[in-house]
Amino acid sequence: MKPDIDSLTPATIVDFIGSIFDRRGDEEYLGEPVNMGQHMLQGATIAEQNDQPEEIIVGALLHDIGHFTSEFGTFAMTDTEDRHHEDAGAEVLERFFPSVITDCVRYHVAAKRYLCATRPEYFRRLSEASVHSLNLQGGPMDEGEVAAFEALPNFEQIIAVRYLDDAGKRPDMVTPDYWHFAPMVQRMVDRHMEAQRASA
């Protein structure tokens, strides 16, 4: 039986996410040449190799967790088009992670729309599958959407994770597994819990 999200705690969430990677990481990733686990691990690995901050590494690692939110006993993905995995994923994580992580999850789809509107060369680099999903997600942003997106407090981190999302599609890339990153995932959880206690 899958756990309800209310049964998860800061002490168990990191291992539970790891179990999702272990059990379901080999599922197909929307027509791309890598599976879901490879995709997220590649983004995190590229960030680590380039000495990015831990919040970027963890944001890249978890950005697509919304594809698995049925695992948390709360969300069921039934829409056969754009399943809004970004919102579902952020809602699952927001109890446990700082806003910079959940914003990277919540807005990584919007970031693609933003970059397509503001950087023409970006669109030309998208994979065929990513272009298809862009059309389902609303296409490039209009001017008002661009201005609102640029005002987001974690704008730079969101864009960084978006580029890592696009980079994590290499069928021949070797990465560590989730458990290599688990200590920094736990540090992000601890950071959030400390902030919650400080504001109480």
N, C-alpha and C positions, 0 to 999 in steps of 0.2 A: 504494500500500500504506500502511495506517495505521501510525503508529509504535507501538512498544511503549513503555510508560511508562518503562521503564529507559533508553531512548535519549534521553529528554528531560532537560534540565539547567536550572539556574537562569537560564542565559543564553538559553535557547530557549523556556521555558514560556510567557512572556507573549505572544510572537508566535504560538505555536501555539494558544493560547486565542483569540487574535484571528482566526486563520484559521477556527476553528469558528464564531465569530459571523458572519464574512463568508460562509461557505459554507452554514451551516445555520440562521442566525438567523431566517429567514422560515418555519420550520416551525410547525405549529399548536401552540398552547398550551392543550391540554386543554379545548377548548370555550370558551375565553375570547375576547373581542373583539380581542385583540392576538396577535401571534406571539411565539415564544420570545425572540427577540432584543429586540423592543420591550419585553417584560415586564421583562427583567433590566436593560435600559438605563434604563427609566423609574424603577425603584427607585433605581438609582445616581444618576440625575439629580435626583430629588426630595431625596435625602440631601445631594447637593452644594449644591443651592439653599437648603437649610436649615442650611448650615454644619456638617454633621455631620463627625465625625472621618473620616480616610481609611479606617480599618479598617471603619467602618460602610458607607461608600460601596463599598468593594471587596467586603465581605460581601454587600451587596445585588446587586452586579453579578454575582457568581459563585454565588449561592445555589442556582440551578437547573442548574449545570453537569453535575450527575449525569444529566440527561436525554441527555447526549452522551458518556457515558463509554465507549461503544463506540469512539469516536474514538481512545482511548488504547491500543487494542489489548489491553485487559485484561478489560473487563467487557462482557457482552452482556445486554441487558435483554430477558427473555423472558416475565416474568410479566405477564399481560394486565390484572391488577387494580392493586394498589399495587406499583410496581416498586422501591420503596425507593431512589429516586434520591438521597435525602439521604445515605445511608450510602455509596453508591458514589461520589458526588461528593466527599465528605470524604476518602475513602481515596485518590482520585486527587490531591487537592490537598495532603495533609498532608506530602508530601516537600518542598514548596516554600513553604508559607505558614505564618504563625504560628497558634497554636491558636485565637486569637480568630476568625480567618477560617474555619478548618475547623469550629469549633463552630457558627458561624452557618449554615454549610452543613448540618452533621450534624443540627442540632436545629430547623431552621425548620419542619419538619412537626410535631414535638412541641410547638413553641411555639403553633401553632394549637390543638392539643388543650388546652394549658394555659390559653390565653386564653378558650377556650369554657367551661372549667370554672370560671374565677375572675372573669370579666367578662361578665355576661349580654348587655350591650349590644354586645359584640364579635361574638357569634354572629349577631345581627340584621343586621350589616353585611356578612356574607359573601355572595359571589356564589353563584349556584345551583351552578356547577361546583365551587366550593370546599366547599360543604356536602356534595356528593356524594363528594368525595375524603376529607373528614373521616370519613364513615361507613366508607370502606374502610380508613382509617388507625387505627381503634379508637375513634373518638368522643371526647368530653371525658374528661380525666384523672380518676382517682379521687383521694382524699385523699393516699394514699401516693405516687402519681406526682407530684402537685403539690408535695409537700414535697421530693422528690428533685430535681425540676426546678429549684426555687428555690435549691437548693444548688449548682447548676452555677457554676463560677468566672466564666464569661462570660455570666451570665444576662441582664444589662441589655442587652448588645450583641445577644444573640440575639433578645430581644423587639423591639428597635429594627428589626432586619432583617425580622422577621416583619411588622411594620406596613408597612414599605416593600414587602414582597412583596404585601400586599393592595392597596396603593395603585397598583402598577404595572400597571394594567389599563385604561388610558384610550385608546380608539381614535383620539382626535384629538390626542394629545400628541406634540410634536416634541422629539426628544432629540439630543444629539451621538452619534456612533458609538462603538464600543468604543475606537478609537485615541485618542480624547480622554482616556479614563481609563487608558490603558496605562502612562503614567509612574508613576501612583500604584500600579498593580498591581505594577510592577517594584519600587517602594519597599517594598511589603509582602514581596516575595520577598527583597529585600536584607536587610530587618530579620530575617527568619527565618534567613537564612544567617549573619548576624553573631551571632545568639544561639546558633546551633549551634557556631560556631567558639569562642565565649566559654566554652561549657560542655564543650568537648572536653578 
